Amino acid sequence: MPAIPNDPVLDSSLAFRREGYEFCRNRHRRFQSDIFSARLLASRHFCVAGEEAAEMFYTPDRFTRSGGLPSSTLKLLQDKDSVAVLDGDAHRQRKRMFLSLMRPERLELVASLAADTLRDIARSWPKSSPICLHKELRGVFCKAACRWAEIPFDNAEQARLTVELGAMIDNAGSIGPANWLARLRRRRSEILLRDLVEAVRAGKYAPSADSALHVIASAVLHEGRPLAAETCAVELLNLLRPITAIATFVMFAALALHEQPGLRERLLADRSYLEPFVQEVRRLAPFFPIVAGVAREDFSWRDHEFHRGDRFVLDLYGTNRDARAWDEPAAFRPERFMRWNGSPFSMVPQGGGEFETGHRCAGEWLTIGAMKATIAVLLHEIEYSLPAQDLSVDLARIPARPESGVLIAVARVN
């Protein structure tokens, strides 16, 4: 077995910031290998991509997410004591709590709420000037998430929460003052949600028994002790923030409809085409580029020996574009999902592996359902066009999106 290629740069962190989503892909192509090593933030990392690598990375209990990401990212996304950084039985118990919220009727409810909220907000959009679809969609999904979770925030508080959640998402890949400010904003959200959890526990507010707020406020540790109210707030944010982030996928769906007009006609004529379309948007949209982990044990892969403490990066962006799994991977072809084998390791926009035993996002089906519901509203109930604008996507920016955020001029809302 050939030696693992090594990026010879003393530290590749600046190159990662410069190249963004393409950092790993550029080196996988250069080395003609789906594994290479590089120093990132002064530590050696093994960077891997592809279906086989994802299966290795998502072997249950092989990696811990704790310590995998820099604190500047972790504290804006999962944060300490959250489900994402737990391991073993503690992780599985917390994951079951999230999966209990993903029953079919709850998934149908959040999709319905997202569609209804989009309809309501769209009626207020001006006909005289374009609106930024991405910004508006964030408000839609944040409001729908609060209603679904039974977070009793008024419109002003929901608007402020939308800004705070957006700051967490937009600055997760940054360092410096913008990241620090986003972390301060997150702290305000955590305090509000912690106080709400304590109000539920004190009997001052009674959400329904199957709501996210009630389920999380009632959660216990595997030792039987109640989950700390601070941790409950973190986990509530770990629902509200990803639901708000669905705005990014729907924005890229609108961009795909603009760039390939034939897709709209196909979707209007064939409703069964909507889910393959949604899946292709998820595959190709630049969401978060990588996931990182630290080995919990010694193991071997492809005749290479790895050791406890070794750091790994799985290239999500590159795996979703791997030509070994996807024919003409750069082409936008929803038809591919009409015959897709459903592998949990080739399609990893929100992580890979199994839901119950691994770190795959518990809200993946929620994302798909909410995307389908809101895209259907855009297709069937809102007549709009895209004025001239800068739709370029800078892949050095994490998370990436069209420069304009996709401006639309609304002609009519049915």
C-alpha positions as CSV (number, residue, x, y, z in Angstrom):
1,M,0.0,0.0,0.0
2,P,1.5,3.4,-1.0
3,A,2.3,5.9,1.7
4,I,-0.4,8.4,2.6
5,P,0.4,11.6,0.6
6,N,1.2,14.7,2.7
7,D,0.6,18.3,2.0
8,P,4.1,19.7,2.4
9,V,3.0,23.1,3.6
10,L,4.1,23.8,7.2
11,D,0.4,24.6,8.1
12,S,-2.4,24.5,5.5
13,S,-4.9,26.6,7.6
14,L,-4.4,29.7,5.4
15,A,-4.9,27.6,2.3
16,F,-8.1,26.2,3.7
17,R,-9.4,29.7,4.4
18,R,-8.4,30.7,0.9
19,E,-9.8,27.7,-0.9
20,G,-12.8,26.9,1.3
21,Y,-15.0,24.1,-0.1
22,E,-12.4,23.2,-2.7
23,F,-9.5,22.7,-0.3
24,C,-9.8,19.0,0.1
25,R,-10.9,18.3,-3.4
26,N,-7.9,20.2,-4.8
27,R,-5.5,18.0,-2.9
28,H,-7.4,14.8,-3.5
29,R,-7.0,15.5,-7.2
30,R,-3.4,16.6,-6.9
31,F,-2.4,13.5,-5.0
32,Q,-4.8,11.2,-6.9
33,S,-5.8,9.8,-3.5
34,D,-8.9,10.0,-1.4
35,I,-6.7,10.3,1.7
36,F,-3.9,12.8,2.4
37,S,-2.5,14.4,5.5
38,A,-2.1,18.1,6.3
39,R,-1.4,20.3,9.2
40,L,-4.5,22.4,10.1
41,L,-4.4,24.7,13.1
42,A,-1.0,23.3,14.0
43,S,-2.3,19.7,14.2
44,R,-1.9,16.9,11.8
45,H,-5.2,15.8,10.1
46,F,-6.0,13.0,7.8
47,C,-8.4,14.4,5.1
48,V,-10.6,11.8,3.4
49,A,-13.4,11.7,0.9
50,G,-15.7,9.3,-0.8
51,E,-18.2,6.6,0.1
52,E,-15.7,4.2,1.5
53,A,-14.1,6.9,3.6
54,A,-17.5,8.0,4.9
55,E,-18.3,4.5,5.9
56,M,-14.9,4.3,7.8
57,F,-15.5,7.7,9.4
58,Y,-19.1,6.8,10.5
59,T,-18.2,3.5,12.0
60,P,-20.1,3.7,15.4
61,D,-18.0,4.8,18.3
62,R,-14.8,5.1,16.2
63,F,-14.6,8.9,16.4
64,T,-15.5,11.5,18.9
65,R,-16.7,14.9,17.6
66,S,-15.4,16.4,20.9
67,G,-12.3,18.3,20.1
68,G,-12.7,17.8,16.4
69,L,-13.8,21.3,15.5
70,P,-12.1,24.6,16.6
71,S,-13.9,26.3,19.5
72,S,-14.8,29.2,17.2
73,T,-16.9,26.9,15.2
74,L,-18.1,24.6,18.0
75,K,-19.4,27.4,20.1
76,L,-21.6,28.7,17.3
77,L,-22.9,25.4,16.2
78,Q,-23.3,22.4,18.5
79,D,-21.6,23.8,21.6
80,K,-20.4,21.9,24.7
81,D,-22.5,19.1,26.2
82,S,-24.7,18.9,23.1
83,V,-25.7,15.6,21.3
84,A,-23.0,16.2,18.7
85,V,-20.1,16.0,21.0
86,L,-21.3,13.1,23.1
87,D,-20.1,9.5,22.6
88,G,-21.3,6.0,23.3
89,D,-24.4,5.4,25.4
90,A,-24.8,9.1,26.3
91,H,-24.9,10.0,22.7
92,R,-27.4,7.3,21.8
93,Q,-29.7,8.3,24.6
94,R,-29.6,11.9,23.6
95,K,-30.1,11.0,19.9
96,R,-33.2,9.0,20.8
97,M,-34.6,12.2,22.3
98,F,-34.2,14.0,19.0
99,L,-35.4,11.1,16.9
100,S,-38.6,11.0,19.1
101,L,-39.4,14.4,17.6
102,M,-39.2,13.1,14.1
103,R,-42.3,10.9,14.0
104,P,-44.2,11.2,10.7
105,E,-47.0,13.4,12.2
106,R,-44.4,15.8,13.6
107,L,-42.6,16.0,10.3
108,E,-45.8,16.7,8.5
109,L,-46.6,19.4,11.0
110,V,-43.3,21.3,10.5
111,A,-43.6,21.1,6.7
112,S,-47.1,22.4,6.9
113,L,-46.1,25.2,9.2
114,A,-43.2,26.2,7.0
115,A,-45.5,26.3,3.9
116,D,-48.2,28.3,5.7
117,T,-45.6,30.8,7.1
118,L,-44.1,31.3,3.6
119,R,-47.6,32.0,2.3
120,D,-48.3,34.5,5.1
121,I,-45.0,36.3,4.8
122,A,-45.1,36.4,0.9
123,R,-48.4,38.4,1.0
124,S,-46.5,41.2,2.7
125,W,-43.7,41.3,0.1
126,P,-43.7,44.6,-1.9
127,K,-44.4,44.5,-5.6
128,S,-42.4,47.6,-6.2
129,S,-38.9,46.4,-5.4
130,P,-37.1,43.1,-5.2
131,I,-36.7,41.2,-1.9
132,C,-33.8,39.1,-0.8
133,L,-35.1,35.5,-0.8
134,H,-32.5,34.1,1.5
135,K,-33.1,36.7,4.2
136,E,-36.9,36.2,3.9
137,L,-36.6,32.5,4.0
138,R,-34.6,32.6,7.2
139,G,-37.5,34.5,8.8
140,V,-39.9,31.9,7.4
141,F,-38.1,28.9,8.8
142,C,-37.3,30.5,12.2
143,K,-40.9,31.4,12.7
144,A,-42.1,28.0,11.6
145,A,-39.5,26.3,13.9
146,C,-40.7,28.3,16.9
147,R,-44.3,27.4,16.2
148,W,-43.4,23.8,15.8
149,A,-41.3,23.6,19.0
150,E,-43.9,25.7,20.8
151,I,-41.5,28.5,21.7
152,P,-43.8,31.3,22.7
153,F,-41.9,34.2,21.2
154,D,-43.8,37.2,19.8
155,N,-43.0,38.5,16.3
156,A,-40.3,40.9,17.5
157,E,-38.5,38.2,19.5
158,Q,-38.7,35.8,16.6
159,A,-37.2,38.5,14.3
160,R,-34.4,39.0,16.7
161,L,-33.9,35.2,17.1
162,T,-33.7,35.0,13.3
163,V,-30.8,37.5,13.2
164,E,-29.0,35.6,16.0
165,L,-29.4,32.2,14.4
166,G,-28.3,33.7,11.1
167,A,-25.2,35.1,12.8
168,M,-24.3,31.7,14.2
169,I,-24.6,30.1,10.8
170,D,-22.8,32.8,8.8
171,N,-19.9,33.1,11.2
172,A,-19.2,29.4,12.0
173,G,-16.3,29.4,9.6
174,S,-14.9,32.7,10.7
175,I,-12.5,33.9,13.4
176,G,-12.1,37.3,15.0
177,P,-14.6,40.0,16.0
178,A,-17.5,38.8,13.8
179,N,-17.3,35.3,15.4
180,W,-17.1,36.8,18.9
181,L,-20.1,39.0,18.3
182,A,-22.1,36.0,17.0
183,R,-21.1,34.1,20.1
184,L,-22.5,36.9,22.3
185,R,-25.7,36.9,20.3
186,R,-25.9,33.1,20.8
187,R,-25.5,33.6,24.5
188,R,-28.6,35.9,24.6
189,S,-30.6,33.2,22.8
190,E,-29.4,30.5,25.2
191,I,-30.4,32.6,28.3
192,L,-33.9,33.2,26.9
193,L,-34.4,29.5,26.1
194,R,-32.9,28.4,29.5
195,D,-35.4,30.7,31.3
196,L,-38.2,29.2,29.1
197,V,-37.1,25.6,30.1
198,E,-37.2,26.6,33.8
199,A,-40.6,28.1,33.3
200,V,-41.9,24.8,31.8
201,R,-40.4,22.9,34.7
202,A,-42.0,25.3,37.2
203,G,-45.4,24.8,35.7
204,K,-45.6,28.4,34.4
205,Y,-45.9,27.4,30.8
206,A,-47.3,24.1,29.5
207,P,-46.4,23.2,25.9
208,S,-48.0,20.1,24.5
209,A,-46.5,16.8,25.5
210,D,-45.1,16.0,22.0
211,S,-43.6,19.4,21.4
212,A,-39.9,19.9,21.2
213,L,-39.9,22.3,24.1
214,H,-41.7,19.8,26.4
215,V,-39.6,16.8,25.3
216,I,-36.3,18.6,25.8
217,A,-37.3,20.3,29.1
218,S,-38.3,16.9,30.4
219,A,-35.2,15.1,29.3
220,V,-33.0,13.2,31.8
221,L,-29.4,12.0,31.7
222,H,-28.7,8.3,31.5
223,E,-28.1,8.4,35.2
224,G,-31.7,9.6,35.7
225,R,-31.0,13.2,36.6
226,P,-32.7,16.0,34.7
227,L,-30.8,17.5,31.9
228,A,-29.3,20.9,33.0
229,A,-31.5,23.8,31.8
230,E,-28.4,25.3,30.1
231,T,-28.0,22.1,28.1
232,C,-31.7,22.0,27.2
233,A,-31.2,25.5,25.8
234,V,-28.3,24.4,23.8
235,E,-30.3,21.5,22.4
236,L,-33.2,23.7,21.6
237,L,-30.9,25.9,19.6
238,N,-29.6,22.7,17.9
239,L,-33.2,22.3,16.5
240,L,-34.0,26.0,15.8
241,R,-30.7,26.8,14.1
242,P,-30.7,23.9,11.6
243,I,-34.4,24.4,10.7
244,T,-33.6,28.1,10.0
245,A,-30.6,27.0,7.9
246,I,-33.0,25.1,5.5
247,A,-33.4,28.6,4.0
248,T,-30.0,28.0,2.3
249,F,-31.2,24.9,0.6
250,V,-34.4,26.5,-0.6
251,M,-32.4,29.5,-1.9
252,F,-30.2,27.2,-3.9
253,A,-33.4,25.5,-5.2
254,A,-34.6,28.8,-6.5
255,L,-31.2,29.4,-8.1
256,A,-31.4,26.0,-9.9
257,L,-34.9,26.8,-11.2
258,H,-33.6,30.1,-12.6
259,E,-30.5,28.5,-14.2
260,Q,-32.4,25.6,-15.7
261,P,-35.9,26.8,-16.7
262,G,-36.9,23.3,-17.9
263,L,-36.9,22.1,-14.3
264,R,-39.9,24.3,-13.5
265,E,-42.0,22.9,-16.3
266,R,-41.1,19.4,-15.2
267,L,-41.9,20.1,-11.6
268,L,-45.2,21.7,-12.4
269,A,-46.2,18.8,-14.6
270,D,-45.0,16.0,-12.3
271,R,-45.3,16.3,-8.5
272,S,-43.3,13.0,-8.0
273,Y,-40.3,14.8,-9.5
274,L,-40.2,17.2,-6.4
275,E,-38.3,14.8,-4.1
276,P,-35.6,13.9,-6.6
277,F,-35.2,17.6,-7.3
278,V,-34.9,18.4,-3.5
279,Q,-32.3,15.6,-3.1
280,E,-30.2,16.9,-6.0
281,V,-30.3,20.4,-4.5
282,R,-29.1,19.0,-1.2
283,R,-26.3,17.0,-3.0
284,L,-24.9,20.0,-4.9
285,A,-25.6,23.0,-2.7
286,P,-22.5,24.1,-0.8
287,F,-23.8,23.6,2.8
288,F,-21.0,22.9,5.4
289,P,-17.9,21.6,3.7
290,I,-16.4,19.1,6.2
291,V,-17.0,17.3,9.4
292,A,-14.1,16.5,11.8
293,G,-13.5,13.8,14.4
294,V,-10.8,12.4,16.7
295,A,-10.1,8.7,16.8
296,R,-11.3,7.1,20.1
297,E,-9.3,3.9,19.4
298,D,-6.6,2.4,17.3
299,F,-7.9,1.0,13.9
300,S,-6.7,0.0,10.5
301,W,-8.1,1.1,7.1
302,R,-6.8,0.2,3.7
303,D,-3.7,-1.4,5.3
304,H,-2.8,1.8,7.1
305,E,-2.7,1.9,10.9
306,F,-4.3,4.8,12.7
307,H,-4.1,5.5,16.4
308,R,-6.2,6.9,19.2
309,G,-6.1,10.7,19.1
310,D,-5.5,10.9,15.3
311,R,-7.5,13.7,13.8
312,F,-9.7,13.2,10.7
313,V,-11.6,15.5,8.3
314,L,-14.3,14.0,6.1
315,D,-14.9,16.1,3.0
316,L,-18.7,16.3,2.7
317,Y,-18.7,18.6,-0.3
318,G,-16.3,16.4,-2.2
319,T,-18.0,13.1,-1.2
320,N,-21.3,14.5,-2.7
321,R,-19.4,15.1,-5.9
322,D,-17.4,11.9,-6.1
323,A,-17.5,10.5,-9.6
324,R,-17.2,6.9,-8.3
325,A,-20.7,7.2,-6.8
326,W,-22.3,9.8,-9.0
327,D,-22.3,9.8,-12.8
328,E,-21.4,13.2,-14.2
329,P,-21.3,14.5,-10.6
330,A,-21.2,18.3,-11.5
331,A,-24.4,18.0,-13.6
332,F,-27.7,18.9,-11.9
333,R,-29.8,15.8,-12.7
334,P,-32.6,15.0,-10.3
335,E,-33.3,11.8,-12.3
336,R,-30.4,10.2,-10.6
337,F,-32.4,9.9,-7.4
338,M,-35.1,7.9,-9.1
339,R,-32.6,5.0,-9.1
340,W,-30.4,5.9,-6.3
341,N,-29.5,3.0,-4.0
342,G,-30.0,5.0,-0.8
343,S,-26.5,4.6,0.5
344,P,-26.0,6.4,3.8
345,F,-22.4,7.1,2.9
346,S,-22.5,8.5,-0.7
347,M,-25.0,11.3,0.0
348,V,-23.8,13.2,3.0
349,P,-24.9,16.9,2.9
350,Q,-26.0,16.6,6.6
351,G,-23.6,13.9,7.6
352,G,-23.6,10.1,6.9
353,G,-24.1,6.8,8.6
354,E,-27.1,5.5,10.4
355,F,-29.5,7.8,12.3
356,E,-29.9,5.6,15.5
357,T,-26.3,4.6,16.1
358,G,-24.2,7.4,14.6
359,H,-23.9,11.2,14.2
360,R,-26.1,11.5,11.1
361,C,-28.4,14.6,11.5
362,A,-31.7,13.6,13.1
363,G,-33.4,16.3,11.2
364,E,-32.6,15.1,7.7
365,W,-36.1,14.0,6.8
366,L,-37.5,17.2,8.4
367,T,-35.2,19.1,6.0
368,I,-36.5,17.2,3.0
369,G,-40.1,17.6,4.0
370,A,-39.8,21.3,4.7
371,M,-38.0,21.9,1.5
372,K,-40.6,20.1,-0.6
373,A,-43.4,22.0,1.1
374,T,-41.9,25.5,0.7
375,I,-40.6,24.8,-2.9
376,A,-44.1,23.8,-3.8
377,V,-45.4,27.2,-2.6
378,L,-42.7,29.0,-4.7
379,L,-43.7,26.9,-7.7
380,H,-47.5,27.0,-7.5
381,E,-48.4,30.1,-5.5
382,I,-45.9,32.8,-6.0
383,E,-45.2,34.4,-9.4
384,Y,-41.8,36.0,-9.5
385,S,-38.8,36.8,-11.6
386,L,-35.1,37.3,-10.9
387,P,-33.8,40.8,-11.8
388,A,-30.2,41.4,-12.9
389,Q,-27.9,40.6,-9.9
390,D,-24.7,39.0,-8.9
391,L,-25.5,35.3,-8.5
392,S,-21.8,34.2,-8.3
393,V,-21.0,31.8,-5.4
394,D,-17.6,32.3,-3.7
395,L,-16.6,28.9,-2.5
396,A,-13.9,30.4,-0.2
397,R,-16.8,31.7,1.9
398,I,-18.1,29.3,4.5
399,P,-21.1,28.9,4.3
400,A,-21.3,29.8,0.7
401,R,-24.2,31.4,-1.1
402,P,-25.0,33.6,-4.1
403,E,-23.6,37.0,-3.6
404,S,-27.0,38.7,-3.9
405,G,-28.8,36.2,-1.6
406,V,-31.1,35.6,-4.7
407,L,-33.2,38.7,-5.3
408,I,-36.7,38.1,-6.6
409,A,-39.3,40.6,-8.0
410,V,-42.8,39.4,-6.9
411,A,-45.6,39.9,-9.4
412,R,-48.4,38.0,-7.7
413,V,-49.0,35.8,-4.6
414,N,-52.0,33.5,-5.1
